[in-house]
Amino acid sequence: MAQLAAKRGLDEILPFLAPSVRDILGRIPGSVSDGLEEVRMRLNRPLAVRLNQDEYFLDHRGDTSSLISGAYVISRQDIQKTVQLISQGSLYAFEEEFRQGFLTLPGGHRVGLAGRAVLERGSLKMLKEIGSLNFRIARAVSGAARPLLPYLLNFRSARPYHTLIVSPPSAGKTTILRDLVRFLSYGIPELRFPALTIGVVDERCELASCCDGVPQHDLGPRVDVLDHCPKAEGMVMLLRSMAPQVIATDEIGRAGDITAIWEMVHTGVSILATVHASTWRELEERPHLRELIERMVFRRYVFLSRRKGPGTIEGVWDELRKPVAVMDV
Protein backbone atom coordinates (compact mmCIF):
# COMPACT_ATOMS: atom_id res chain seq x y z
CA MET A 1 0.00 0.00 0.00
CA ALA A 2 2.85 2.39 0.87
CA GLN A 3 4.51 1.61 -2.47
CA LEU A 4 1.33 2.40 -4.38
CA ALA A 5 0.99 5.65 -2.43
CA ALA A 6 4.56 6.62 -3.31
CA LYS A 7 4.03 5.89 -7.02
CA ARG A 8 0.76 7.83 -6.99
CA GLY A 9 2.49 10.69 -5.20
CA LEU A 10 5.19 10.91 -7.86
CA ASP A 11 2.57 10.91 -10.62
CA GLU A 12 0.71 13.72 -8.85
CA ILE A 13 3.71 16.05 -8.58
CA LEU A 14 5.06 15.49 -12.11
CA PRO A 15 2.71 18.07 -13.74
CA PHE A 16 4.16 20.77 -11.45
CA LEU A 17 7.78 20.19 -12.44
CA ALA A 18 9.67 21.88 -15.28
CA PRO A 19 9.57 19.64 -18.41
CA SER A 20 13.25 18.63 -18.21
CA VAL A 21 12.94 17.62 -14.55
CA ARG A 22 9.60 15.94 -15.23
CA ASP A 23 11.19 13.81 -17.94
CA ILE A 24 13.99 12.70 -15.61
CA LEU A 25 11.64 11.80 -12.76
CA GLY A 26 9.39 9.99 -15.22
CA ARG A 27 12.28 7.66 -16.10
CA ILE A 28 13.15 6.46 -12.62
CA PRO A 29 12.33 2.77 -12.05
CA GLY A 30 9.55 1.60 -9.76
CA SER A 31 12.07 0.26 -7.25
CA VAL A 32 13.23 3.85 -6.76
CA SER A 33 9.86 5.61 -6.81
CA ASP A 34 8.55 3.17 -4.17
CA GLY A 35 10.79 4.77 -1.55
CA LEU A 36 10.60 8.35 -2.79
CA GLU A 37 10.21 10.92 0.00
CA GLU A 38 11.46 14.20 -1.48
CA VAL A 39 12.53 15.84 -4.74
CA ARG A 40 14.93 18.75 -4.28
CA MET A 41 15.69 21.37 -6.91
CA ARG A 42 18.51 23.81 -6.11
CA LEU A 43 19.65 26.46 -8.58
CA ASN A 44 22.94 25.52 -10.29
CA ARG A 45 23.20 22.38 -8.18
CA PRO A 46 22.37 18.71 -8.78
CA LEU A 47 18.82 17.39 -8.92
CA ALA A 48 18.43 15.34 -5.74
CA VAL A 49 15.91 12.90 -4.31
CA ARG A 50 15.50 11.42 -0.84
CA LEU A 51 14.85 7.68 -0.90
CA ASN A 52 14.31 5.61 2.21
CA GLN A 53 16.01 8.23 4.40
CA ASP A 54 19.08 8.65 2.12
CA GLU A 55 19.77 11.36 -0.47
CA TYR A 56 20.86 10.61 -4.05
CA PHE A 57 21.48 12.60 -7.21
CA LEU A 58 19.81 11.95 -10.56
CA ASP A 59 21.36 12.10 -14.01
CA HIS A 60 19.46 12.87 -17.22
CA ARG A 61 18.54 9.17 -17.59
CA GLY A 62 16.89 9.03 -14.17
CA ASP A 63 19.68 6.90 -12.68
CA THR A 64 20.56 7.51 -9.03
CA SER A 65 24.03 7.99 -7.60
CA SER A 66 25.62 9.23 -4.40
CA LEU A 67 28.18 11.06 -6.57
CA ILE A 68 27.64 14.60 -7.82
CA SER A 69 29.57 14.07 -11.05
CA GLY A 70 27.23 13.30 -13.93
CA ALA A 71 24.11 14.52 -12.13
CA TYR A 72 21.62 16.78 -13.87
CA VAL A 73 22.19 20.41 -12.80
CA ILE A 74 19.10 22.54 -12.13
CA SER A 75 18.97 25.65 -14.32
CA ARG A 76 17.32 28.98 -13.63
CA GLN A 77 14.76 28.11 -16.29
CA ASP A 78 13.91 24.90 -14.41
CA ILE A 79 13.27 26.88 -11.23
CA GLN A 80 11.28 29.61 -12.95
CA LYS A 81 9.10 27.18 -14.89
CA THR A 82 8.41 25.10 -11.80
CA VAL A 83 7.49 28.17 -9.76
CA GLN A 84 5.16 29.24 -12.55
CA LEU A 85 3.47 25.82 -12.55
CA ILE A 86 3.00 25.53 -8.78
CA SER A 87 1.64 29.10 -8.56
CA GLN A 88 -0.62 28.57 -11.57
CA GLY A 89 1.03 31.52 -13.27
CA SER A 90 0.07 34.06 -10.60
CA LEU A 91 2.56 34.74 -7.82
CA TYR A 92 0.27 37.43 -6.43
CA ALA A 93 -2.54 34.91 -5.85
CA PHE A 94 -0.16 32.75 -3.78
CA GLU A 95 1.57 35.59 -1.93
CA GLU A 96 0.52 34.30 1.49
CA GLU A 97 1.78 30.79 0.72
CA PHE A 98 5.10 32.16 -0.52
CA ARG A 99 5.38 34.27 2.62
CA GLN A 100 5.00 31.14 4.74
CA GLY A 101 7.55 29.30 2.62
CA PHE A 102 5.45 26.46 1.24
CA LEU A 103 2.50 25.56 -0.95
CA THR A 104 0.20 22.56 -0.81
CA LEU A 105 -0.54 20.69 -4.03
CA PRO A 106 -3.48 18.44 -4.88
CA GLY A 107 -2.92 15.11 -3.17
CA GLY A 108 -1.54 16.81 -0.06
CA HIS A 109 2.03 17.12 -1.32
CA ARG A 110 4.00 20.15 -0.12
CA VAL A 111 6.50 22.35 -1.91
CA GLY A 112 8.97 24.12 0.35
CA LEU A 113 10.57 27.30 -0.99
CA ALA A 114 13.74 29.23 -0.21
CA GLY A 115 15.02 32.42 -1.79
CA ARG A 116 15.46 36.12 -1.06
CA ALA A 117 13.34 37.35 1.82
CA VAL A 118 11.55 40.66 1.34
CA LEU A 119 10.88 42.40 4.65
CA GLU A 120 8.31 45.02 5.54
CA ARG A 121 8.61 46.77 8.91
CA GLY A 122 10.86 43.98 10.11
CA SER A 123 8.48 41.16 9.17
CA LEU A 124 8.68 38.77 6.25
CA LYS A 125 6.42 39.97 3.44
CA MET A 126 7.41 37.78 0.51
CA LEU A 127 9.96 35.36 -0.90
CA LYS A 128 11.49 36.37 -4.24
CA GLU A 129 14.25 35.03 -6.46
CA ILE A 130 13.43 31.46 -5.50
CA GLY A 131 16.58 29.35 -5.52
CA SER A 132 15.45 26.10 -3.87
CA LEU A 133 12.35 23.93 -4.09
CA ASN A 134 11.62 20.84 -2.04
CA PHE A 135 8.71 18.61 -3.11
CA ARG A 136 7.69 16.42 -0.16
CA ILE A 137 5.63 13.38 -1.10
CA ALA A 138 2.60 12.99 1.16
CA ARG A 139 1.81 9.53 2.45
CA ALA A 140 -1.43 8.83 4.28
CA VAL A 141 -0.92 5.32 5.67
CA SER A 142 -4.35 3.94 6.48
CA GLY A 143 -4.22 1.82 9.62
CA ALA A 144 -0.92 3.22 10.91
CA ALA A 145 -2.50 4.14 14.27
CA ARG A 146 -4.45 0.91 14.72
CA PRO A 147 -1.94 -0.72 17.15
CA LEU A 148 -2.31 2.31 19.43
CA LEU A 149 -6.09 2.39 19.70
CA PRO A 150 -6.59 0.10 22.73
CA TYR A 151 -4.11 2.20 24.73
CA LEU A 152 -5.28 5.70 23.77
CA LEU A 153 -9.04 5.31 24.18
CA ASN A 154 -10.90 5.87 27.43
CA PHE A 155 -13.82 3.49 27.00
CA ARG A 156 -15.54 4.73 30.14
CA SER A 157 -15.85 8.32 28.89
CA ALA A 158 -15.97 7.36 25.19
CA ARG A 159 -13.21 9.85 24.47
CA PRO A 160 -9.51 9.50 23.73
CA TYR A 161 -7.10 10.37 26.53
CA HIS A 162 -5.19 13.64 26.17
CA THR A 163 -2.35 12.30 24.03
CA LEU A 164 1.03 13.66 22.97
CA ILE A 165 2.81 11.94 20.09
CA VAL A 166 6.57 12.41 20.47
CA SER A 167 9.03 11.83 17.65
CA PRO A 168 12.16 13.21 15.98
CA PRO A 169 11.66 14.94 12.61
CA SER A 170 10.45 12.73 9.74
CA ALA A 171 9.56 9.83 12.03
CA GLY A 172 5.86 9.65 11.16
CA LYS A 173 4.20 11.70 13.89
CA THR A 174 1.89 13.54 11.48
CA THR A 175 0.99 10.28 9.73
CA ILE A 176 0.06 8.65 13.04
CA LEU A 177 -1.94 11.66 14.22
CA ARG A 178 -3.77 11.90 10.90
CA ASP A 179 -4.73 8.24 11.02
CA LEU A 180 -5.85 8.53 14.64
CA VAL A 181 -8.14 11.42 13.66
CA ARG A 182 -9.53 9.31 10.81
CA PHE A 183 -10.33 6.38 13.12
CA LEU A 184 -12.10 8.63 15.63
CA SER A 185 -14.05 10.49 12.94
CA TYR A 186 -15.45 7.29 11.45
CA GLY A 187 -15.86 5.50 14.76
CA ILE A 188 -14.33 2.12 15.61
CA PRO A 189 -17.09 -0.53 15.50
CA GLU A 190 -14.77 -3.43 16.32
CA LEU A 191 -13.93 -1.73 19.62
CA ARG A 192 -17.48 -0.45 20.12
CA PHE A 193 -16.13 3.07 20.20
CA PRO A 194 -18.40 5.84 18.86
CA ALA A 195 -17.59 8.35 16.16
CA LEU A 196 -16.56 11.77 17.45
CA THR A 197 -16.60 15.34 16.14
CA ILE A 198 -13.04 16.56 15.69
CA GLY A 199 -11.55 19.99 15.12
CA VAL A 200 -8.18 20.10 13.36
CA VAL A 201 -5.87 23.11 13.54
CA ASP A 202 -3.54 22.67 10.57
CA GLU A 203 -1.15 25.60 10.86
CA ARG A 204 1.46 24.22 8.44
CA CYS A 205 -1.04 22.50 6.16
CA GLU A 206 0.40 19.01 6.75
CA LEU A 207 -2.26 17.24 8.76
CA ALA A 208 -5.24 17.74 6.43
CA SER A 209 -3.26 19.29 3.56
CA CYS A 210 -6.24 21.30 2.33
CA CYS A 211 -6.29 22.43 -1.28
CA ASP A 212 -9.02 24.95 -2.16
CA GLY A 213 -10.62 24.23 1.20
CA VAL A 214 -10.80 20.46 0.69
CA PRO A 215 -8.67 18.10 2.83
CA GLN A 216 -6.45 16.05 0.54
CA HIS A 217 -6.24 13.25 3.11
CA ASP A 218 -9.18 11.20 4.33
CA LEU A 219 -9.85 12.47 7.83
CA GLY A 220 -13.36 11.05 7.97
CA PRO A 221 -16.79 12.67 7.82
CA ARG A 222 -16.83 14.46 11.18
CA VAL A 223 -13.80 16.74 10.92
CA ASP A 224 -13.66 20.54 10.71
CA VAL A 225 -10.32 22.02 9.60
CA LEU A 226 -8.80 25.43 10.28
CA ASP A 227 -6.12 25.70 7.63
CA HIS A 228 -3.02 27.97 7.87
CA CYS A 229 -4.24 29.15 11.27
CA PRO A 230 -1.86 29.58 14.22
CA LYS A 231 -2.44 26.77 16.71
CA ALA A 232 -3.17 28.90 19.77
CA GLU A 233 -5.84 31.01 18.04
CA GLY A 234 -7.17 28.05 16.09
CA MET A 235 -7.90 25.87 19.11
CA VAL A 236 -9.92 28.65 20.75
CA MET A 237 -11.76 29.45 17.51
CA LEU A 238 -12.75 25.81 16.96
CA LEU A 239 -13.93 25.45 20.53
CA ARG A 240 -16.21 28.47 20.20
CA SER A 241 -17.48 27.90 16.68
CA MET A 242 -17.57 24.15 15.98
CA ALA A 243 -18.12 22.51 19.42
CA PRO A 244 -15.62 19.69 18.85
CA GLN A 245 -15.28 16.72 21.18
CA VAL A 246 -11.62 16.34 20.19
CA ILE A 247 -9.06 18.91 18.99
CA ALA A 248 -6.01 17.73 17.06
CA THR A 249 -2.98 19.81 16.14
CA ASP A 250 0.59 19.25 15.01
CA GLU A 251 3.93 20.36 16.49
CA ILE A 252 3.05 22.22 19.66
CA GLY A 253 5.73 23.99 21.68
CA ARG A 254 5.24 27.75 21.76
CA ALA A 255 3.99 29.52 24.85
CA GLY A 256 0.69 30.39 23.18
CA ASP A 257 0.08 26.75 22.27
CA ILE A 258 0.46 25.70 25.89
CA THR A 259 -1.88 28.44 27.13
CA ALA A 260 -4.54 27.33 24.64
CA ILE A 261 -4.15 23.69 25.68
CA TRP A 262 -4.76 24.67 29.30
CA GLU A 263 -7.98 26.36 28.19
CA MET A 264 -9.07 23.29 26.21
CA VAL A 265 -8.37 20.88 29.08
CA HIS A 266 -10.80 22.69 31.34
CA THR A 267 -13.63 22.49 28.79
CA GLY A 268 -13.80 18.72 28.50
CA VAL A 269 -12.32 18.58 25.00
CA SER A 270 -9.77 15.82 24.37
CA ILE A 271 -6.42 16.99 23.00
CA LEU A 272 -4.34 15.09 20.44
CA ALA A 273 -1.02 16.74 19.61
CA THR A 274 2.51 16.08 18.43
CA VAL A 275 5.90 17.44 19.38
CA HIS A 276 9.50 17.10 18.19
CA ALA A 277 11.65 15.14 20.65
CA SER A 278 13.27 11.72 20.87
CA THR A 279 13.40 11.02 24.61
CA TRP A 280 11.79 12.05 27.89
CA ARG A 281 14.83 14.19 28.60
CA GLU A 282 14.51 16.09 25.32
CA LEU A 283 10.81 16.51 25.99
CA GLU A 284 11.43 18.04 29.40
CA GLU A 285 13.99 20.42 27.94
CA ARG A 286 11.24 22.10 25.93
CA PRO A 287 10.59 24.96 28.40
CA HIS A 288 6.91 25.52 27.71
CA LEU A 289 6.06 21.81 27.79
CA ARG A 290 7.60 21.07 31.17
CA GLU A 291 4.61 22.37 33.11
CA LEU A 292 2.17 20.23 31.11
CA ILE A 293 4.30 17.18 31.87
CA GLU A 294 4.70 17.96 35.55
CA ARG A 295 1.00 18.74 35.97
CA MET A 296 0.19 15.45 34.19
CA VAL A 297 -2.09 17.05 31.58
CA PHE A 298 -1.37 14.42 28.94
CA ARG A 299 -2.46 10.97 30.02
CA ARG A 300 -0.74 9.16 27.17
CA TYR A 301 2.64 9.66 25.50
CA VAL A 302 3.40 7.83 22.26
CA PHE A 303 7.09 7.69 21.31
CA LEU A 304 8.04 7.10 17.66
CA SER A 305 11.36 6.59 15.91
CA ARG A 306 12.82 5.73 12.51
CA ARG A 307 14.56 2.63 13.88
CA LYS A 308 12.68 0.40 11.44
CA GLY A 309 11.62 3.19 9.12
CA PRO A 310 9.28 6.16 9.65
CA GLY A 311 6.42 5.45 12.03
CA THR A 312 8.18 2.87 14.22
CA ILE A 313 6.12 2.80 17.43
CA GLU A 314 8.45 2.39 20.37
CA GLY A 315 5.74 2.39 23.01
CA VAL A 316 3.04 4.16 25.01
CA TRP A 317 3.52 5.64 28.48
CA ASP A 318 1.08 7.18 30.94
CA GLU A 319 1.30 10.48 32.83
CA LEU A 320 3.42 8.81 35.53
CA ARG A 321 5.87 7.60 32.87
CA LYS A 322 4.82 4.04 33.43
CA PRO A 323 4.73 1.92 30.27
CA VAL A 324 1.24 1.16 29.07
CA ALA A 325 2.51 -0.74 26.05
CA VAL A 326 6.02 -1.37 24.71
CA MET A 327 5.86 -2.29 21.06
CA ASP A 328 8.09 -3.22 18.21
CA VAL A 329 5.75 -2.61 15.31
C-alpha positions as CSV (number, residue, x, y, z in Angstrom):
1,M,0.0,0.0,0.0
2,A,2.8,2.4,0.9
3,Q,4.5,1.6,-2.5
4,L,1.3,2.4,-4.4
5,A,1.0,5.6,-2.4
6,A,4.6,6.6,-3.3
7,K,4.0,5.9,-7.0
8,R,0.8,7.8,-7.0
9,G,2.5,10.7,-5.2
10,L,5.2,10.9,-7.9
11,D,2.6,10.9,-10.6
12,E,0.7,13.7,-8.9
13,I,3.7,16.1,-8.6
14,L,5.1,15.5,-12.1
15,P,2.7,18.1,-13.7
16,F,4.2,20.8,-11.4
17,L,7.8,20.2,-12.4
18,A,9.7,21.9,-15.3
19,P,9.6,19.6,-18.4
20,S,13.2,18.6,-18.2
21,V,12.9,17.6,-14.5
22,R,9.6,15.9,-15.2
23,D,11.2,13.8,-17.9
24,I,14.0,12.7,-15.6
25,L,11.6,11.8,-12.8
26,G,9.4,10.0,-15.2
27,R,12.3,7.7,-16.1
28,I,13.1,6.5,-12.6
29,P,12.3,2.8,-12.0
30,G,9.6,1.6,-9.8
31,S,12.1,0.3,-7.2
32,V,13.2,3.9,-6.8
33,S,9.9,5.6,-6.8
34,D,8.6,3.2,-4.2
35,G,10.8,4.8,-1.5
36,L,10.6,8.4,-2.8
37,E,10.2,10.9,0.0
38,E,11.5,14.2,-1.5
39,V,12.5,15.8,-4.7
40,R,14.9,18.7,-4.3
41,M,15.7,21.4,-6.9
42,R,18.5,23.8,-6.1
43,L,19.6,26.5,-8.6
44,N,22.9,25.5,-10.3
45,R,23.2,22.4,-8.2
46,P,22.4,18.7,-8.8
47,L,18.8,17.4,-8.9
48,A,18.4,15.3,-5.7
49,V,15.9,12.9,-4.3
50,R,15.5,11.4,-0.8
51,L,14.9,7.7,-0.9
52,N,14.3,5.6,2.2
53,Q,16.0,8.2,4.4
54,D,19.1,8.6,2.1
55,E,19.8,11.4,-0.5
56,Y,20.9,10.6,-4.0
57,F,21.5,12.6,-7.2
58,L,19.8,11.9,-10.6
59,D,21.4,12.1,-14.0
60,H,19.5,12.9,-17.2
61,R,18.5,9.2,-17.6
62,G,16.9,9.0,-14.2
63,D,19.7,6.9,-12.7
64,T,20.6,7.5,-9.0
65,S,24.0,8.0,-7.6
66,S,25.6,9.2,-4.4
67,L,28.2,11.1,-6.6
68,I,27.6,14.6,-7.8
69,S,29.6,14.1,-11.1
70,G,27.2,13.3,-13.9
71,A,24.1,14.5,-12.1
72,Y,21.6,16.8,-13.9
73,V,22.2,20.4,-12.8
74,I,19.1,22.5,-12.1
75,S,19.0,25.6,-14.3
76,R,17.3,29.0,-13.6
77,Q,14.8,28.1,-16.3
78,D,13.9,24.9,-14.4
79,I,13.3,26.9,-11.2
80,Q,11.3,29.6,-12.9
81,K,9.1,27.2,-14.9
82,T,8.4,25.1,-11.8
83,V,7.5,28.2,-9.8
84,Q,5.2,29.2,-12.6
85,L,3.5,25.8,-12.5
86,I,3.0,25.5,-8.8
87,S,1.6,29.1,-8.6
88,Q,-0.6,28.6,-11.6
89,G,1.0,31.5,-13.3
90,S,0.1,34.1,-10.6
91,L,2.6,34.7,-7.8
92,Y,0.3,37.4,-6.4
93,A,-2.5,34.9,-5.9
94,F,-0.2,32.8,-3.8
95,E,1.6,35.6,-1.9
96,E,0.5,34.3,1.5
97,E,1.8,30.8,0.7
98,F,5.1,32.2,-0.5
99,R,5.4,34.3,2.6
100,Q,5.0,31.1,4.7
101,G,7.6,29.3,2.6
102,F,5.4,26.5,1.2
103,L,2.5,25.6,-0.9
104,T,0.2,22.6,-0.8
105,L,-0.5,20.7,-4.0
106,P,-3.5,18.4,-4.9
107,G,-2.9,15.1,-3.2
108,G,-1.5,16.8,-0.1
109,H,2.0,17.1,-1.3
110,R,4.0,20.1,-0.1
111,V,6.5,22.3,-1.9
112,G,9.0,24.1,0.3
113,L,10.6,27.3,-1.0
114,A,13.7,29.2,-0.2
115,G,15.0,32.4,-1.8
116,R,15.5,36.1,-1.1
117,A,13.3,37.4,1.8
118,V,11.6,40.7,1.3
119,L,10.9,42.4,4.7
120,E,8.3,45.0,5.5
121,R,8.6,46.8,8.9
122,G,10.9,44.0,10.1
123,S,8.5,41.2,9.2
124,L,8.7,38.8,6.3
125,K,6.4,40.0,3.4
126,M,7.4,37.8,0.5
127,L,10.0,35.4,-0.9
128,K,11.5,36.4,-4.2
129,E,14.2,35.0,-6.5
130,I,13.4,31.5,-5.5
131,G,16.6,29.3,-5.5
132,S,15.4,26.1,-3.9
133,L,12.3,23.9,-4.1
134,N,11.6,20.8,-2.0
135,F,8.7,18.6,-3.1
136,R,7.7,16.4,-0.2
137,I,5.6,13.4,-1.1
138,A,2.6,13.0,1.2
139,R,1.8,9.5,2.4
140,A,-1.4,8.8,4.3
141,V,-0.9,5.3,5.7
142,S,-4.4,3.9,6.5
143,G,-4.2,1.8,9.6
144,A,-0.9,3.2,10.9
145,A,-2.5,4.1,14.3
146,R,-4.4,0.9,14.7
147,P,-1.9,-0.7,17.1
148,L,-2.3,2.3,19.4
149,L,-6.1,2.4,19.7
150,P,-6.6,0.1,22.7
151,Y,-4.1,2.2,24.7
152,L,-5.3,5.7,23.8
153,L,-9.0,5.3,24.2
154,N,-10.9,5.9,27.4
155,F,-13.8,3.5,27.0
156,R,-15.5,4.7,30.1
157,S,-15.9,8.3,28.9
158,A,-16.0,7.4,25.2
159,R,-13.2,9.8,24.5
160,P,-9.5,9.5,23.7
161,Y,-7.1,10.4,26.5
162,H,-5.2,13.6,26.2
163,T,-2.4,12.3,24.0
164,L,1.0,13.7,23.0
165,I,2.8,11.9,20.1
166,V,6.6,12.4,20.5
167,S,9.0,11.8,17.7
168,P,12.2,13.2,16.0
169,P,11.7,14.9,12.6
170,S,10.5,12.7,9.7
171,A,9.6,9.8,12.0
172,G,5.9,9.6,11.2
173,K,4.2,11.7,13.9
174,T,1.9,13.5,11.5
175,T,1.0,10.3,9.7
176,I,0.1,8.6,13.0
177,L,-1.9,11.7,14.2
178,R,-3.8,11.9,10.9
179,D,-4.7,8.2,11.0
180,L,-5.9,8.5,14.6
181,V,-8.1,11.4,13.7
182,R,-9.5,9.3,10.8
183,F,-10.3,6.4,13.1
184,L,-12.1,8.6,15.6
185,S,-14.0,10.5,12.9
186,Y,-15.5,7.3,11.4
187,G,-15.9,5.5,14.8
188,I,-14.3,2.1,15.6
189,P,-17.1,-0.5,15.5
190,E,-14.8,-3.4,16.3
191,L,-13.9,-1.7,19.6
192,R,-17.5,-0.5,20.1
193,F,-16.1,3.1,20.2
194,P,-18.4,5.8,18.9
195,A,-17.6,8.4,16.2
196,L,-16.6,11.8,17.4
197,T,-16.6,15.3,16.1
198,I,-13.0,16.6,15.7
199,G,-11.6,20.0,15.1
200,V,-8.2,20.1,13.4
201,V,-5.9,23.1,13.5
202,D,-3.5,22.7,10.6
203,E,-1.2,25.6,10.9
204,R,1.5,24.2,8.4
205,C,-1.0,22.5,6.2
206,E,0.4,19.0,6.7
207,L,-2.3,17.2,8.8
208,A,-5.2,17.7,6.4
209,S,-3.3,19.3,3.6
210,C,-6.2,21.3,2.3
211,C,-6.3,22.4,-1.3
212,D,-9.0,24.9,-2.2
213,G,-10.6,24.2,1.2
214,V,-10.8,20.5,0.7
215,P,-8.7,18.1,2.8
216,Q,-6.4,16.0,0.5
217,H,-6.2,13.3,3.1
218,D,-9.2,11.2,4.3
219,L,-9.9,12.5,7.8
220,G,-13.4,11.1,8.0
221,P,-16.8,12.7,7.8
222,R,-16.8,14.5,11.2
223,V,-13.8,16.7,10.9
224,D,-13.7,20.5,10.7
225,V,-10.3,22.0,9.6
226,L,-8.8,25.4,10.3
227,D,-6.1,25.7,7.6
228,H,-3.0,28.0,7.9
229,C,-4.2,29.2,11.3
230,P,-1.9,29.6,14.2
231,K,-2.4,26.8,16.7
232,A,-3.2,28.9,19.8
233,E,-5.8,31.0,18.0
234,G,-7.2,28.0,16.1
235,M,-7.9,25.9,19.1
236,V,-9.9,28.6,20.8
237,M,-11.8,29.4,17.5
238,L,-12.7,25.8,17.0
239,L,-13.9,25.4,20.5
240,R,-16.2,28.5,20.2
241,S,-17.5,27.9,16.7
242,M,-17.6,24.2,16.0
243,A,-18.1,22.5,19.4
244,P,-15.6,19.7,18.9
245,Q,-15.3,16.7,21.2
246,V,-11.6,16.3,20.2
247,I,-9.1,18.9,19.0
248,A,-6.0,17.7,17.1
249,T,-3.0,19.8,16.1
250,D,0.6,19.2,15.0
251,E,3.9,20.4,16.5
252,I,3.1,22.2,19.7
253,G,5.7,24.0,21.7
254,R,5.2,27.8,21.8
255,A,4.0,29.5,24.9
256,G,0.7,30.4,23.2
257,D,0.1,26.7,22.3
258,I,0.5,25.7,25.9
259,T,-1.9,28.4,27.1
260,A,-4.5,27.3,24.6
261,I,-4.2,23.7,25.7
262,W,-4.8,24.7,29.3
263,E,-8.0,26.4,28.2
264,M,-9.1,23.3,26.2
265,V,-8.4,20.9,29.1
266,H,-10.8,22.7,31.3
267,T,-13.6,22.5,28.8
268,G,-13.8,18.7,28.5
269,V,-12.3,18.6,25.0
270,S,-9.8,15.8,24.4
271,I,-6.4,17.0,23.0
272,L,-4.3,15.1,20.4
273,A,-1.0,16.7,19.6
274,T,2.5,16.1,18.4
275,V,5.9,17.4,19.4
276,H,9.5,17.1,18.2
277,A,11.7,15.1,20.6
278,S,13.3,11.7,20.9
279,T,13.4,11.0,24.6
280,W,11.8,12.0,27.9
281,R,14.8,14.2,28.6
282,E,14.5,16.1,25.3
283,L,10.8,16.5,26.0
284,E,11.4,18.0,29.4
285,E,14.0,20.4,27.9
286,R,11.2,22.1,25.9
287,P,10.6,25.0,28.4
288,H,6.9,25.5,27.7
289,L,6.1,21.8,27.8
290,R,7.6,21.1,31.2
291,E,4.6,22.4,33.1
292,L,2.2,20.2,31.1
293,I,4.3,17.2,31.9
294,E,4.7,18.0,35.5
295,R,1.0,18.7,36.0
296,M,0.2,15.4,34.2
297,V,-2.1,17.0,31.6
298,F,-1.4,14.4,28.9
299,R,-2.5,11.0,30.0
300,R,-0.7,9.2,27.2
301,Y,2.6,9.7,25.5
302,V,3.4,7.8,22.3
303,F,7.1,7.7,21.3
304,L,8.0,7.1,17.7
305,S,11.4,6.6,15.9
306,R,12.8,5.7,12.5
307,R,14.6,2.6,13.9
308,K,12.7,0.4,11.4
309,G,11.6,3.2,9.1
310,P,9.3,6.2,9.7
311,G,6.4,5.4,12.0
312,T,8.2,2.9,14.2
313,I,6.1,2.8,17.4
314,E,8.5,2.4,20.4
315,G,5.7,2.4,23.0
316,V,3.0,4.2,25.0
317,W,3.5,5.6,28.5
318,D,1.1,7.2,30.9
319,E,1.3,10.5,32.8
320,L,3.4,8.8,35.5
321,R,5.9,7.6,32.9
322,K,4.8,4.0,33.4
323,P,4.7,1.9,30.3
324,V,1.2,1.2,29.1
325,A,2.5,-0.7,26.0
326,V,6.0,-1.4,24.7
327,M,5.9,-2.3,21.1
328,D,8.1,-3.2,18.2
329,V,5.7,-2.6,15.3
